[in-house]
Amino acid sequence: MIAYNTLLVERKKPVITITFNRPEKANAMNTQMNEELDEIISEIRKDSDYKFIVFTGNGKTFSAGADMNELLNGIEDHALSSSYIREDQINRHEFLRKFDALDQITIAAINGPMYGAGFVLAMVCDFRIMADSATACLPEVERGLFFSGGGTPRLVNLIGPAKAKELIMLCEVIDSAEALQIGLVNKVVPSQELTFATEELIGKLNRNPFSAIRLTKKIVNAATPRFENLLFYEPELQEHMMLHGEAREEIDKFVASQKEKRSQNSK
């Protein structure tokens, strides 16, 4: 059995529960977590004993999104190259495509705030159940970036263009009630009932022949408007925005502010 450093994995056939396990970093997704997620998804997709995959977060946060500290360290070390940015985007696209192709049904049990990359992972799940105390936000535009990783077209497919523009452009935090109203999540439950609600959903699904469930997922996914051509441009756009112009200016400001904070804390 593989031991993961950034994930907690509970296997109770037919369910596997994957918990983001960096609570001290608000479950921010760093390179190691991304690699471990890709590894376990690649493993589980071949195992027909598992029918359901649940994602949740350890502690009070679902996921704070991409690990900005890792990004900032990369900038300070001059390791944030053009090729690194493009490869990172391509890897994200390939990883998220695996969710669409999975035979298993995926469920995001959103226990707390979800931002950026964590938001995207929840979106690609088949079902989303949200604790009433949880929130959601897309802060990318504040940092001079666009909502990448295939997130923008997926969000448009999920909640429509008007609300997608609102969430992305305004960068405002929305609560669970609004997330339910706009169709971002399937259900909102009291925080203490999140695990029960997730188990209840799985129980209902598991009462029916799984072959029909699995094929329904594939047909619905196939009927959803595709956006693959857009993804060819994202790595190039992300490279340009992160290395030049306003995004780079905002990143440099953020780096300077973090340096100042560290300097003050060390005094």
GULUMVEX-632652 format. One record per atom (N, C-alpha, C): residue in one letter; x, y, z. Coordinates in steps of 0.05 Angstrom, whole numbers, padded with zeros to 5 digits, always signed. Layout:
aXYZ...
// end
This chain:
m+00017-00024+00000m+00000+00000+00000m+00018+00025+00000i+00013+00043-00019i+00029+00067-00021i+00022+00086+00001a+00042+00098+00013a+00038+00119+00034a+00041+00146+00020y+00020+00163+00023y+00020+00189+00011y+00027+00210+00032n+00041+00231+00024n+00049+00252+00042n+00029+00275+00044t+00014+00279+00023t-00005+00302+00023t-00034+00293+00021l-00039+00267+00022l-00066+00257+00021l-00071+00236+00042l-00095+00235+00052l-00104+00212+00068l-00123+00196+00051v-00118+00170+00050v-00134+00153+00032v-00147+00131+00049e-00173+00130+00047e-00189+00109+00062e-00203+00092+00041r-00197+00066+00043r-00209+00047+00023r-00229+00029+00037k-00254+00033+00030k-00276+00016+00040k-00293+00009+00016k-00286-00013+00002k-00300-00020-00023k-00330-00020-00019p-00345-00007-00037p-00337+00003-00064p-00329+00033-00064v-00322+00044-00040v-00316+00072-00038v-00287+00077-00030i-00275+00096-00043i-00248+00105-00035i-00251+00135-00029t-00242+00143-00005t-00243+00171+00003t-00215+00183+00003i-00212+00205-00012i-00186+00218-00014i-00188+00245-00001t-00172+00249+00020t-00174+00274+00036t-00148+00290+00031f-00152+00315+00023f-00129+00333+00020f-00117+00337+00048n-00091+00332+00051n-00080+00332+00078n-00056+00350+00081r-00062+00376+00078r-00042+00397+00084r-00057+00418+00100p-00068+00410+00123p-00085+00430+00137p-00070+00455+00146e-00044+00452+00152e-00029+00475+00160e-00025+00495+00137k-00030+00486+00113k-00028+00503+00089k-00056+00507+00076a-00077+00502+00092a-00104+00504+00082a-00109+00486+00058n-00095+00463+00058n-00097+00443+00037n-00091+00454+00009a-00073+00473+00008a-00064+00484-00017a-00051+00462-00034m-00055+00463-00060m-00046+00441-00077m-00018+00448-00088n+00002+00435-00078n+00029+00439-00088n+00036+00417-00108t+00060+00418-00118t+00068+00398-00139t+00065+00370-00129q+00073+00365-00104q+00072+00338-00093q+00043+00328-00091m+00025+00345-00082m-00003+00336-00080m-00014+00331-00108n-00008+00348-00127n-00017+00343-00155n-00007+00316-00165e+00018+00310-00160e+00029+00285-00169e+00017+00261-00155e+00011+00264-00129e-00001+00242-00114e-00030+00238-00123l-00044+00259-00128l-00072+00257-00138l-00072+00243-00165d-00054+00250-00183d-00053+00238-00209d-00046+00208-00206e-00028+00202-00188e-00020+00174-00184e-00044+00157-00174i-00059+00167-00155i-00080+00150-00144i-00104+00148-00163i-00110+00170-00178i-00131+00169-00197i-00124+00149-00219s-00099+00149-00228s-00090+00130-00249s-00092+00102-00239e-00088+00097-00213e-00090+00070-00202e-00119+00062-00200i-00136+00079-00189i-00164+00072-00183i-00180+00068-00208r-00174+00083-00229r-00190+00081-00254r-00189+00052-00265k-00168+00037-00258k-00166+00009-00268k-00178-00011-00250d-00188-00003-00227d-00198-00022-00206d-00228-00021-00205s-00241-00041-00216s-00270-00041-00217s-00283-00048-00191d-00267-00055-00170d-00278-00059-00144d-00288-00033-00131y-00277-00011-00141y-00285+00015-00130y-00304+00029-00150k-00327+00037-00140k-00347+00050-00156k-00350+00080-00151f-00340+00088-00127f-00344+00116-00119f-00318+00127-00107i-00312+00152-00115i-00289+00166-00104i-00299+00192-00091v-00292+00195-00066v-00300+00219-00051v-00275+00236-00046f-00278+00262-00050f-00256+00281-00045f-00266+00300-00023t-00249+00305-00003t-00255+00324+00018t-00229+00335+00029g-00231+00354+00048g-00207+00366+00059g-00204+00360+00089n-00180+00358+00098n-00174+00354+00126n-00174+00381+00140g-00188+00384+00162g-00189+00409+00176g-00213+00426+00168k-00209+00452+00168k-00231+00471+00163k-00234+00479+00134t-00215+00471+00117t-00215+00481+00089t-00216+00457+00070f-00232+00460+00048f-00232+00440+00027f-00205+00443+00012s-00200+00466+00000s-00173+00471-00011s-00171+00501-00018a-00148+00512-00010a-00143+00540-00016a-00133+00545-00044g-00133+00523-00061g-00124+00526-00088g-00095+00520-00092a-00083+00531-00112a-00054+00527-00118a-00037+00539-00095d-00015+00525-00089d+00003+00534-00068d+00019+00559-00078m+00010+00582-00069m+00023+00607-00077m+00052+00609-00067n+00057+00598-00043n+00084+00599-00033n+00104+00584-00051e+00095+00561-00061e+00112+00546-00080e+00117+00562-00105l+00096+00576-00115l+00099+00593-00139l+00118+00616-00133l+00115+00628-00110l+00132+00651-00103l+00161+00642-00101n+00165+00619-00088n+00193+00609-00086n+00205+00604-00114g+00188+00594-00132g+00197+00589-00159g+00205+00615-00173i+00190+00636-00168i+00197+00662-00179i+00223+00673-00167e+00225+00671-00141e+00249+00681-00127e+00274+00666-00136d+00271+00640-00141d+00294+00623-00149d+00298+00624-00179h+00282+00640-00193h+00284+00642-00222h+00278+00615-00236a+00262+00599-00222a+00256+00572-00234a+00230+00573-00250l+00216+00595-00248l+00190+00597-00262l+00195+00604-00292s+00202+00584-00307s+00209+00588-00335s+00184+00586-00353s+00187+00593-00378s+00166+00591-00397s+00157+00561-00400s+00177+00544-00402s+00170+00515-00405s+00156+00504-00381y+00164+00513-00357y+00151+00504-00332y+00122+00512-00332i+00115+00536-00339i+00088+00546-00339i+00071+00530-00359r+00081+00527-00383r+00066+00512-00404r+00062+00483-00395e+00083+00470-00386e+00080+00442-00378e+00061+00439-00355d+00061+00458-00336d+00042+00456-00313d+00014+00457-00323q+00008+00475-00342q-00020+00477-00353q-00027+00451-00368i-00009+00441-00384i-00015+00417-00399i-00020+00393-00380n-00004+00391-00359n-00008+00370-00339n-00035+00372-00326r-00043+00397-00319r-00069+00401-00306r-00091+00392-00324h-00089+00399-00350h-00110+00391-00369h-00112+00361-00371e-00089+00348-00373e-00089+00318-00376e-00101+00305-00351f-00094+00316-00328f-00104+00304-00303f-00134+00307-00301l-00145+00330-00307l-00174+00335-00305l-00190+00319-00325r-00178+00314-00349r-00191+00297-00369r-00196+00269-00358k-00179+00260-00340k-00182+00233-00329k-00209+00231-00314f-00218+00253-00302f-00243+00252-00287f-00266+00246-00306d-00266+00259-00329d-00287+00254-00349d-00288+00225-00358a-00265+00213-00359a-00263+00185-00370a-00266+00164-00348l-00266+00171-00323l-00268+00152-00301l-00295+00136-00303d-00293+00110-00298d-00318+00095-00295d-00331+00101-00268q-00314+00107-00248q-00324+00112-00221q-00339+00139-00220i-00358+00140-00201i-00372+00165-00196i-00357+00181-00176t-00352+00207-00181t-00336+00223-00164t-00354+00243-00149i-00348+00247-00123i-00364+00265-00106i-00345+00283-00091a-00350+00309-00092a-00335+00328-00076a-00352+00334-00051a-00341+00327-00028a-00354+00334-00002a-00340+00359+00008i-00352+00382+00002i-00338+00408+00006i-00343+00416+00035n-00322+00412+00051n-00325+00416+00080n-00318+00445+00089g-00306+00460+00071g-00298+00488+00078g-00292+00504+00054p-00279+00527+00056p-00272+00544+00034p-00258+00529+00011m-00267+00535-00013m-00253+00523-00037m-00246+00546-00056y-00221+00547-00064y-00210+00568-00080y-00196+00556-00105g-00195+00571-00126g-00178+00565-00149g-00177+00536-00158a-00154+00524-00155a-00150+00496-00164a-00168+00476-00149g-00174+00482-00124g-00192+00465-00109g-00221+00467-00120f-00228+00491-00128f-00253+00497-00141f-00256+00480-00166v-00234+00480-00182v-00235+00465-00208v-00239+00435-00203l-00224+00425-00183l-00227+00396-00178l-00255+00389-00169a-00267+00406-00153a-00295+00401-00145a-00314+00402-00170m-00308+00421-00188m-00325+00423-00212m-00325+00398-00229v-00302+00385-00231v-00300+00362-00249v-00312+00337-00237c-00319+00338-00211c-00333+00315-00199c-00361+00313-00209d-00373+00289-00207d-00400+00285-00217d-00421+00297-00198f-00415+00297-00172f-00433+00309-00153f-00417+00327-00134r-00430+00348-00124r-00418+00365-00104r-00438+00370-00081i-00429+00362-00057i-00445+00367-00033i-00429+00387-00016m-00442+00408-00007m-00428+00430+00006m-00438+00434+00035a-00420+00436+00054a-00428+00444+00081a-00439+00472+00081d-00459+00477+00098d-00471+00503+00098d-00452+00526+00107s-00431+00518+00121s-00411+00538+00129s-00389+00543+00109a-00389+00528+00087a-00367+00529+00067a-00372+00553+00049t-00351+00562+00036t-00352+00584+00017t-00336+00577-00008a-00339+00594-00029a-00324+00589-00054a-00315+00616-00065c-00292+00616-00078c-00281+00641-00089c-00261+00635-00111l-00260+00652-00131l-00240+00650-00152l-00224+00676-00151p-00200+00677-00139p-00185+00701-00136p-00165+00708-00158e-00165+00692-00180e-00144+00695-00200e-00142+00723-00212v-00165+00735-00219v-00165+00761-00232v-00152+00783-00214e-00155+00780-00187e-00143+00799-00169e-00112+00798-00171r-00102+00774-00180r-00073+00771-00182r-00064+00776-00211g-00082+00787-00227g-00074+00793-00255g-00075+00769-00273l-00088+00747-00265l-00089+00723-00281l-00117+00717-00290f-00119+00699-00309f-00146+00689-00316f-00150+00662-00303f-00175+00652-00302f-00181+00627-00289f-00173+00604-00308s-00150+00592-00302s-00138+00574-00321s-00144+00545-00314g-00127+00527-00325g-00131+00498-00320g-00156+00487-00332g-00167+00500-00353g-00193+00492-00364g-00216+00500-00347g-00211+00516-00325g-00232+00523-00306g-00254+00540-00318t-00246+00560-00335t-00266+00578-00346t-00288+00564-00363p-00280+00549-00383p-00301+00536-00399p-00317+00515-00383r-00305+00502-00364r-00319+00483-00347r-00340+00498-00330l-00333+00521-00320l-00352+00536-00303l-00375+00546-00321v-00369+00555-00345v-00390+00564-00363v-00410+00541-00368n-00399+00517-00373n-00416+00494-00377n-00434+00488-00353l-00423+00493-00330l-00437+00486-00305l-00458+00506-00297i-00452+00532-00297i-00471+00552-00287i-00479+00573-00307g-00469+00571-00332g-00476+00591-00352g-00457+00614-00353p-00457+00628-00376p-00437+00650-00380p-00440+00674-00362a-00465+00682-00356a-00469+00706-00340a-00458+00703-00312k-00465+00681-00299k-00455+00676-00272k-00425+00670-00271a-00416+00656-00293a-00387+00650-00294a-00371+00676-00295k-00380+00695-00312k-00366+00721-00313k-00366+00735-00286e-00389+00734-00272e-00392+00747-00246e-00372+00735-00226l-00371+00708-00224l-00354+00695-00205l-00324+00701-00210i-00317+00700-00236i-00289+00702-00243i-00280+00732-00241m-00296+00750-00252m-00287+00778-00254m-00289+00793-00228l-00308+00786-00211l-00312+00801-00186l-00294+00790-00163c-00286+00765-00165c-00270+00752-00145c-00283+00753-00117e-00309+00753-00116e-00323+00755-00090e-00327+00727-00079v-00327+00726-00052v-00332+00701-00038v-00362+00696-00038i-00371+00673-00046i-00400+00666-00045i-00404+00645-00023d-00428+00646-00011d-00434+00626+00010d-00447+00602-00002s-00453+00582+00014s-00465+00557+00005s-00492+00561-00007a-00508+00579+00004a-00535+00584-00007a-00534+00594-00036e-00516+00612-00041e-00513+00622-00069e-00502+00601-00087a-00483+00585-00077a-00471+00563-00093a-00493+00544-00102l-00512+00539-00084l-00535+00521-00091l-00553+00534-00111q-00559+00560-00106q-00578+00575-00123q-00568+00576-00152i-00542+00580-00156i-00532+00583-00184i-00525+00556-00197g-00529+00534-00182g-00524+00508-00194g-00495+00498-00192l-00479+00512-00175l-00451+00503-00172l-00449+00477-00157v-00467+00473-00137v-00468+00448-00122v-00495+00436-00123n-00496+00410-00117n-00522+00395-00118n-00538+00398-00093k-00524+00401-00070k-00538+00400-00045k-00521+00414-00024v-00535+00427-00005v-00522+00440+00018v-00534+00427+00044v-00516+00420+00062v-00525+00407+00087v-00510+00419+00110p-00521+00417+00135p-00506+00426+00158p-00478+00413+00159s-00458+00427+00168s-00431+00417+00168s-00428+00390+00181q-00442+00386+00203q-00439+00361+00218q-00453+00337+00203e-00468+00343+00182e-00482+00322+00168e-00469+00316+00141l-00446+00329+00135l-00434+00326+00108l-00427+00297+00102t-00414+00283+00121t-00406+00255+00117t-00431+00238+00113f-00451+00242+00130f-00476+00226+00127f-00489+00231+00100a-00491+00256+00091a-00503+00263+00066a-00488+00250+00043t-00462+00249+00045t-00446+00237+00024t-00451+00207+00023e-00451+00194+00046e-00457+00166+00048e-00485+00159+00038e-00504+00177+00045e-00532+00173+00036e-00534+00174+00006l-00520+00193-00007l-00520+00195-00036l-00508+00170-00049i-00486+00160-00038i-00474+00136-00048i-00492+00112-00045g-00506+00111-00022g-00525+00089-00017g-00547+00089-00038k-00558+00112-00045k-00579+00114-00065k-00569+00106-00092l-00545+00115-00099l-00534+00108-00125l-00528+00078-00127n-00519+00067-00105n-00510+00039-00105n-00533+00019-00104r-00558+00030-00101r-00581+00012-00102r-00588+00003-00131n-00578+00019-00150n-00584+00013-00178n-00561-00001-00192p-00566-00015-00213p-00544-00028-00228p-00522-00008-00236f-00498-00014-00229f-00477+00006-00234f-00471+00010-00263s-00475-00010-00280s-00470-00007-00308s-00487+00016-00320a-00512+00018-00311a-00529+00040-00321a-00520+00067-00311i-00510+00068-00285i-00499+00092-00274i-00474+00101-00290r-00457+00082-00294r-00431+00088-00308r-00436+00098-00336l-00455+00085-00351l-00460+00093-00378l-00474+00120-00379t-00491+00125-00360t-00505+00151-00359t-00484+00173-00356k-00465+00169-00338k-00443+00189-00335k-00430+00194-00362k-00422+00173-00376k-00408+00176-00401k-00425+00191-00422i-00451+00184-00423i-00469+00197-00443i-00472+00227-00436v-00477+00233-00411v-00480+00261-00403v-00455+00277-00409n-00432+00265-00403n-00407+00279-00408n-00403+00283-00438a-00411+00264-00454a-00408+00266-00483a-00427+00287-00494a-00450+00291-00481a-00470+00310-00490a-00464+00339-00482t-00445+00342-00463t-00437+00368-00453t-00420+00382-00474p-00425+00408-00479p-00409+00422-00500p-00379+00419-00494r-00364+00413-00514r-00335+00409-00511r-00320+00434-00516f-00296+00436-00505f-00280+00460-00507f-00251+00454-00511e-00245+00431-00521e-00217+00422-00524e-00200+00441-00539n-00211+00454-00560n-00195+00472-00576n-00185+00496-00560l-00201+00504-00540l-00193+00527-00523l-00168+00520-00507l-00165+00495-00500l-00143+00487-00482l-00116+00488-00496f-00116+00488-00522f-00091+00490-00536f-00077+00517-00530y-00093+00537-00525y-00083+00564-00522y-00076+00572-00493e-00088+00558-00474e-00084+00565-00446e-00055+00565-00437p-00040+00544-00444p-00011+00545-00435p+00004+00569-00445e-00001+00577-00470e+00012+00600-00482e+00003+00626-00468l-00023+00628-00463l-00034+00652-00450l-00023+00654-00421q-00023+00631-00407q-00013+00631-00380q+00016+00639-00378e+00032+00629-00397e+00060+00636-00398e+00064+00666-00401h+00049+00678-00420h+00052+00706-00426h+00043+00723-00402m+00021+00715-00389m+00010+00731-00367m+00028+00730-00342m+00039+00706-00337m+00055+00703-00312m+00083+00715-00314l+00093+00718-00339l+00120+00728-00342l+00121+00757-00351h+00098+00768-00359h+00098+00796-00369h+00074+00811-00360g+00074+00837-00363g+00051+00854-00360g+00040+00855-00331e+00013+00859-00329e+00000+00864-00304e+00003+00841-00284a+00000+00816-00295a+00002+00793-00277a+00029+00792-00263r+00050+00797-00279r+00077+00796-00267r+00080+00819-00247e+00069+00842-00253e+00070+00864-00235e+00057+00857-00208e+00033+00845-00210e+00018+00837-00186e+00034+00816-00170i+00045+00796-00185i+00061+00775-00172i+00085+00787-00158d+00098+00806-00171d+00122+00819-00159d+00114+00834-00134k+00090+00848-00134k+00081+00862-00111k+00076+00842-00088f+00064+00819-00095f+00058+00799-00075f+00083+00788-00063v+00103+00783-00080v+00129+00773-00071v+00141+00793-00051a+00141+00819-00059a+00152+00839-00042a+00138+00841-00015s+00111+00839-00015s+00096+00840+00010s+00103+00816+00028q+00106+00792+00016q+00113+00769+00031q+00141+00771+00043k+00160+00782+00028k+00187+00787+00038k+00186+00806+00062e+00170+00827+00059e+00168+00847+00081e+00156+00834+00106k+00136+00817+00103k+00124+00803+00126k+00144+00785+00139r+00160+00770+00123r+00179+00752+00135r+00201+00768+00149s+00208+00791+00138s+00228+00808+00151s+00219+00818+00177q+00194+00827+00179q+00182+00837+00203q+00179+00815+00224n+00172+00791+00215n+00168+00769+00234n+00194+00760+00246s+00216+00764+00231s+00242+00754+00240s+00256+00774+00260k+00244+00798+00263k+00255+00818+00281k+00248+00812+00310
// end
